[in-house]
Amino acid sequence: MEINANYYERDVLAILSTAQDSNRARTVINKLSKNMFASRINKLAYSAIAELSEENEVIDFTSVHERMSSIDNTENNMLYMADMLGDSTGSEALLTSYAKRVRQAYYLRDAQSRVQQANDLIVNLADITKVGELAGQIDEIFSGLMLETHDKKPVHMKEVAQDYVKRIEEKMSGKADDHIVLSNIPELDSHTGGFNRTDLITIGGMSGTGKTEFAVKLMNHLTKTPGSALIFSLEMSNAQVAERAISSDAMLPVSALRNPERLESNNGWQKMSTAISGLINQDIYMYDQTGLNVKDIQAIARQHKRDHPDLKFIVVDHIGLMELGDSKGRHDLQVGEISKTLKNLAKEMETPVCMLTQLVGKQIMQRPMKDRVPVAQDIKDSSRCEEDSDLILLCHRQQVHDDKAPDIAEIVFGKARHAVRGTRIYFRFIDGHFIATDQSMAFNTMDAYYNEKSQAKQKNF
């Protein structure tokens, strides 16, 4: 089927060339581009009109013809313009409607092209084992498909400010802010105010510092209020993720769940049953297939969001286990492409994405004992991850380095667009779990510990 909107295109061009209402004309021009016109001559005429509008010049028959000639000196320009104006039967009141038809025809032509691209990929598939990769490519082809533009236009600061004040008033009255996703972890929300729906959150940590445990805790708490979460577990099976979630909610060590006789004491069975009862009523989805690349995750997440519009949090554990596109390419650039894609995914779906990553333990271990609190630069291939992330949370347990250190875990803000970089929040770390604790007391405890280490080092000198 050939999609031809030439009559609408010519009417739009004719009306714009004689429009009396400049505001209406500019509104239409702002929503059209030359690529939306099918023929070369219509593209040329619209380019001339758009340029004149941009320069605040008069738009009429003569000026449009002169500008067309300056862009592409063709003898037929004058004749074409005269025919176009003579044939047009549209009125200025119909300009917006006709412009919409031009856009619709363009998007339908684009859809035809995308369908053909997808069909060519399917027909030319030579290796059946590449079906997963094919699905990601096809999803990417159709992700940009549109059938009409949004009616969005530039908004005056006054309107935005008034809307912002309204949001604050609603929050003061106890109404939830739809633009924010709360973690429901008070120690975290008090500093961040919650996650923006387009945030990329990075959780980093050395082995044994609890980054996966903290991500599971986040996921558990987020889904205690309406909305669902999705975790891509590239390291653990779905059963292991569920075990971590039950263990975290029940405040029982994982080893106790794996040795049921240990549940006999301290109400273990009751704690586990209560945790399971709560978790089965929370909307947590798990995907544990190994060998995924970022395009796979992108495609699966998009489909999941379509099936579950209430999705409000995505976890990827962890990017170090993700398949890279080119084994011969630079590793840092490929990791950068992963973080960029996940950030774009968060923006596209308006759903916070949390990616887990390892820290370079070797460079941390080379620092003095008191200076082993991680920073963003300790993230493997950190430069791009740091650039793309809106919030970087670094898990640190001094006990990993010194068994005489307090049993306190620190979550360090390695980067925070909407909070203070360097902020630390504290938890007791018992049986592998982050347990809420008094922040002032924990700060004083760790401060005293670090001061003692500093004084001890000075005495040794």
Residue, then its C-alpha position, 0 to 999 in steps of 0.5 A: m500500500e502506497i501512503n500518499a498525502n501529497y494533497y495535504e502536503r500541498d495544502v499545508l504549504a499553500i496555507l503557510s505561504t499565505a497565513q495571516d495567523s502567525n502564531r498558528a503557523r509557528t505552532v504547526i511549523n514547530k511540529l513538522s520537519k522537512n522529512m515528513f514531506a514525501s516529495r523532493i519539491n515539497k521538502l524544498a518548499y517547506s525548508a524555505i518556509a521553516e527558514l523564513s519563520e526561524e528568521n522572523e521574515v515575512i512568509d508569502f509567495t515571493s519570499v518562499h519562491e526566492r528562498m527555494s531558489s537560494i536553496d536549490n535553483t530550479e526553474n520549475n520552482m515558480l510554476y510549482m508554487a503558482d500551481m500549489l496556490g491555485d489548486s489549494t482549497g484549504s482554509e487557514a482554520l484547517l491548517t492544524s488538521y491538515a498538518k496532522r494528516v501530513r505527520q500521520a502519513y509520515y509515521l505510517r511510511d516509517a512504520q512500513s519501512r520498519v516492518q520491512q526491516a524486521n521482515d528482512l531480518i527474519v527472512n535472512l536469519a541463518d543461525i537459529t541460535k540467534v533468535g534471542e538476538l533477533a528479538g532484541q533487534i526487532d524490538e529496537i526497530f519498533s521501539g521508535l515507532m510512532l503514529e502521531t506526535h505528542d501534542k507537547k510544546p514548550v512550557h512557560m516557567k510560570e506553569v512549571a513553577q505553579d505545578y511544582v508548588k502544587r506538588i509540594e502542597e500535595k506532599m504536605s497534605g500526605k498525597a504521594d508524588d507520582h514523579i518520585v519512587l520512594s525506597n521506603i527505607p527511611e535512612l535513604d529517603s530522608h537524604t534523597g527524597g526518593f528516586n526520580r522515575t528516570d534515574l539510573i542507580t548504581i550499587g557498587g561494592m567489593s565481594g562480601t560487602g552486601k551489594t546484592e543484599f542491599a539491592v534485594k532489601l531495596m526491592n523488598h521495601l519498594t514493593k511493600t507499597p503498590g507497584s512491582a519490581l523486576i530483577f535480572s539475576l545474572e549470577m543467582s538462580n530465581a530460587q536463590v534470589a527468593e531465598r535472599a528475599i525471604s532471609s532478608d525479610a525474616m532477618l534470618p541468615v541464609s544458612a538457617l534456611r538451608n539447614p531447617e533444624r536451625l529454625e527450631s530456635n528463636n521462632g525461626w519457623q514463624k519468622m520464615s512463614t511470616a516473611i513468605s506470606g508477605l513476599i508472595n503478596q508483593d509483586i516481584y518478578m525474577y529473570d535468571q537466564t545467563g548470557l544476556n546482553v544489554k539489548d536482551i535486557q532492554a527488550i525483555a524489560r520493555q515487554h514486561k512494562r507493557d504487560h505490567p504497567d505498574l513496574k516501578f523498579i528494575v535491578v540488573d545484578h550485575i553488569g560484570l556478568m553481562e555479555l559484551g557485544d564485541s570480544k575484541g572491542r575495548h572493555d571500558l567502551q562496551v561497559g559504557e555502552i551498557s550504562k548508557t543503554l540502561k540510563n536510556l531505558a530508565k528515561e524511556m520507560e520512566t522506571p528507575v533502573c538499578m545496576l550492580t557492579q564490582l569495585v576494583g578491590k585491588q586498588i582499595m586494598q592498597r590504601p591505608m586501613k582508614d582510607r578504604v571507604p570506597v569512592a566512585q572512581d573505584i568502580k570498574d571502568s568507572s568513567r562512563c558508569e559515573e557519568d550516566s548514573d544519577l545516584i551511586l551507592l557504595c557498600h562498605r563494611q570495615q569488618v571486611h578489612d579489620d575483624k575488630a571493626p564495629d559490625i556496621a555497614e556504611i552506604v556511601f553516596g559516591k555520586a548524588r544528583h539530588a543529594v549530597r555527595g559523600t553522605r553516609i547512611y548506616f546499618r547494623f550488619i548481622d547475619g548478612h543483613f542490613i538492619a536499621t540503626d540509630q544514625s547518630m550513634a552509628f556515626n559516632t561509633m565509626d568516627a571513633y573507630y577511624n580516629e583511633k586508627s589514625q592515632a595508632k598510625q601516627k604513634n607508629f611513626 
